[in-house]
Amino acid sequence: MSTQISWDAIEAITHGRFGRTMATCPLCSETRRTPQKRHNKVLAVNLLEPDFAVFFAIIAKRRATVGRIYRRVLSILPNSNAAAMRRNTMPTKKSRSAAAKH
C-alpha cells in the first residue's frame, strides 16, 4: 500500500474546485474486503489554494498537506493535530459573524 498521495492525484480528485471534496482513497480502497467498500468515498480533500491542499484518508488514517510546487506530500500530520487542523481550515462561528458585520 502506498503511503502518500501525489499532487496529480489531488488535481484529478478536486478538478480545481475549492473546498472539500470526498473521493475513493488511492491509499486503501484497493485493499478493502468488499466491492461496495472499495467504492466508498473515504478520502476528504480540502483544496485551500490553487496549489495547496490538505487531505485526510479516513481508513488509512493519513493526514497531510500537498503542494503543486513540490508535487509531493509536504508534511504528514500526526493524529493529535486533527483538531488543530480543523480549527485552522474551517471558519468558526465567531469569525463568520465578524466577517458578516464588515
LINWO-V163280 format. One record per helix or strand of 3 or more residues. SS is the DSSP state (a for helix, b for strand). FROM is the first residue (numbers start at 0). LEN is the number of residues. If there is no record, write none. Layout:
BEGIN
ss=(SS/SS)
from=(FROM/FROM)
len=(LEN/LEN)
END
This chain:
BEGIN
ss=(a/b/a/a/b/b/b/b/a/a)
from=(6/18/28/34/42/51/61/71/78/92)
len=(8/5/3/4/7/6/6/5/11/9)
END
